[in-house]
Amino acid sequence: MHSDRKRLRRYDVESRTQTNTRAIERAIKLGLALQSDPELKDRLRLHLCKACHYFGPRIAGQAFTDTQCGICRVALQFCNTDVDTVCEACAIKHDLCIHCGADQELRKNRRKFAFDPPYKPPPFRVEAPKQIQMATPLLLPLRVANPKGEVS
């Protein structure tokens, strides 16, 4: 494969330099916001974790989407395909992010959840081997070894 590259001009270098500089500045600003959490009250009011709040909206398709809460199974409807994981009532009750379902403060090793059923191992079952249908011997070529060990 061959790709013809256009000649690099001074404008291209300056433009890409400016674009990349702005991207780095945005990343640093986002990192500082994640660390200090300046919009804490708004974030908690919206029932979002830091990642969902500061990383902003995600790419979504334009289609009305029906789904259900991941805990209580109540029906939810959204105007695009970027749907929430739990309903507002369950997010408040369990202190979860309404959008992704993570802990709102991103705490690890939380207590057991009221909605988490106790673990039951699946029943042990031995499945019978599946039967394989073989081709009839008449359809296969007949190969017989002669006394010298050659196959004919």
C-alpha positions as CSV (number, residue, x, y, z in Angstrom):
1,M,0.0,0.0,0.0
2,H,1.2,3.5,-0.7
3,S,0.0,6.8,0.7
4,D,1.0,10.1,-0.9
5,R,1.8,12.6,1.8
6,K,1.2,16.3,1.1
7,R,4.1,18.6,1.6
8,L,4.3,20.0,5.1
9,R,4.0,23.7,5.3
10,R,4.8,26.2,8.1
11,Y,1.0,26.7,8.6
12,D,0.6,23.0,9.3
13,V,3.3,22.9,11.9
14,E,1.9,26.0,13.7
15,S,-1.7,24.8,13.5
16,R,-0.8,21.3,14.9
17,T,1.4,22.8,17.6
18,Q,-1.5,25.1,18.7
19,T,-4.0,22.3,18.7
20,N,-1.8,19.9,20.7
21,T,-0.9,22.7,23.2
22,R,-4.6,23.4,23.8
23,A,-5.3,19.6,24.2
24,I,-2.5,19.4,26.9
25,E,-3.9,22.5,28.7
26,R,-7.4,20.9,28.7
27,A,-6.0,17.7,30.1
28,I,-4.1,19.5,32.9
29,K,-7.2,21.5,33.7
30,L,-9.3,18.3,33.8
31,G,-6.7,16.6,36.1
32,L,-6.8,19.5,38.5
33,A,-10.6,19.5,38.5
34,L,-10.7,15.7,39.2
35,Q,-8.3,16.2,42.1
36,S,-9.9,19.2,43.7
37,D,-13.6,18.5,42.7
38,P,-14.7,22.1,42.5
39,E,-18.2,21.2,41.4
40,L,-18.8,18.8,44.3
41,K,-22.3,20.2,45.2
42,D,-23.6,20.1,41.6
43,R,-22.1,16.6,41.1
44,L,-23.8,15.2,44.2
45,R,-27.0,16.9,43.3
46,L,-26.9,15.2,39.9
47,H,-25.9,11.8,41.5
48,L,-22.8,11.4,39.4
49,C,-19.3,10.1,40.1
50,K,-16.3,12.2,39.3
51,A,-15.6,10.4,36.0
52,C,-19.1,10.8,34.6
53,H,-19.4,14.4,35.8
54,Y,-16.0,15.8,34.6
55,F,-15.5,13.6,31.5
56,G,-18.8,14.9,30.2
57,P,-21.4,13.5,27.9
58,R,-20.5,10.5,25.8
59,I,-21.2,9.8,22.1
60,A,-24.7,8.6,21.7
61,G,-27.1,7.8,18.9
62,Q,-30.3,9.8,18.3
63,A,-33.0,7.4,19.1
64,F,-35.5,7.3,21.9
65,T,-34.3,4.4,24.2
66,D,-36.4,2.4,26.6
67,T,-34.5,0.6,29.4
68,Q,-34.9,-0.4,33.0
69,C,-33.1,0.4,36.2
70,G,-30.3,-2.0,36.9
71,I,-31.6,-2.6,40.5
72,C,-35.4,-2.1,40.8
73,R,-36.2,-2.8,37.1
74,V,-38.5,0.3,36.8
75,A,-38.9,1.5,33.2
76,L,-36.7,4.4,32.1
77,Q,-36.9,6.4,28.9
78,F,-34.1,8.5,27.3
79,C,-34.0,10.7,24.2
80,N,-30.7,9.1,23.0
81,T,-28.8,5.9,23.4
82,D,-26.5,7.2,26.3
83,V,-28.7,5.8,29.0
84,D,-28.3,5.8,32.8
85,T,-27.6,2.5,34.7
86,V,-29.9,3.1,37.7
87,C,-33.0,5.2,38.4
88,E,-32.7,8.3,40.6
89,A,-34.3,6.6,43.6
90,C,-31.9,3.7,43.6
91,A,-28.9,6.1,43.0
92,I,-29.9,8.0,46.2
93,K,-30.7,4.9,48.2
94,H,-27.4,3.1,47.4
95,D,-25.2,6.1,46.9
96,L,-24.4,5.2,43.3
97,C,-23.6,7.1,40.2
98,I,-26.9,7.4,38.2
99,H,-25.1,7.1,34.9
100,C,-22.5,4.3,35.3
101,G,-23.5,2.6,38.5
102,A,-20.2,3.1,40.3
103,D,-19.9,4.3,43.8
104,Q,-20.5,8.0,43.8
105,E,-17.3,8.8,45.7
106,L,-15.4,5.9,43.9
107,R,-14.9,4.1,47.2
108,K,-13.6,0.5,46.9
109,N,-14.6,-2.5,49.1
110,R,-18.0,-1.2,50.1
111,R,-20.4,-3.1,52.3
112,K,-22.7,-5.7,50.8
113,F,-25.5,-4.2,48.8
114,A,-29.1,-4.8,49.6
115,F,-29.8,-5.6,46.0
116,D,-27.0,-8.1,45.6
117,P,-28.4,-11.6,45.9
118,P,-26.3,-14.2,47.8
119,Y,-24.0,-16.3,45.6
120,K,-25.4,-19.7,44.7
121,P,-23.1,-21.9,42.7
122,P,-24.7,-23.4,39.6
123,P,-25.9,-27.0,39.9
124,F,-23.4,-29.6,38.8
125,R,-24.5,-31.2,35.6
126,V,-22.8,-33.8,33.5
127,E,-23.9,-33.5,29.9
128,A,-24.2,-36.6,27.8
129,P,-21.7,-36.6,24.9
130,K,-23.2,-35.4,21.7
131,Q,-23.6,-38.0,19.1
132,I,-21.5,-37.6,16.0
133,Q,-23.0,-38.9,12.7
134,M,-20.3,-40.7,10.7
135,A,-20.3,-41.0,7.0
136,T,-21.3,-44.4,5.7
137,P,-18.4,-46.6,4.8
138,L,-19.6,-46.9,1.2
139,L,-19.0,-43.2,0.6
140,L,-15.4,-43.3,1.7
141,P,-12.6,-44.6,-0.5
142,L,-11.4,-48.0,0.5
143,R,-7.7,-48.1,1.5
144,V,-6.1,-51.4,2.3
145,A,-2.5,-51.9,3.4
146,N,-0.6,-54.6,1.5
147,P,2.0,-56.9,3.2
148,K,4.8,-54.4,2.3
149,G,3.1,-51.7,4.3
150,E,2.1,-49.6,1.3
151,V,-1.4,-48.2,1.2
152,S,-3.3,-48.6,-2.0
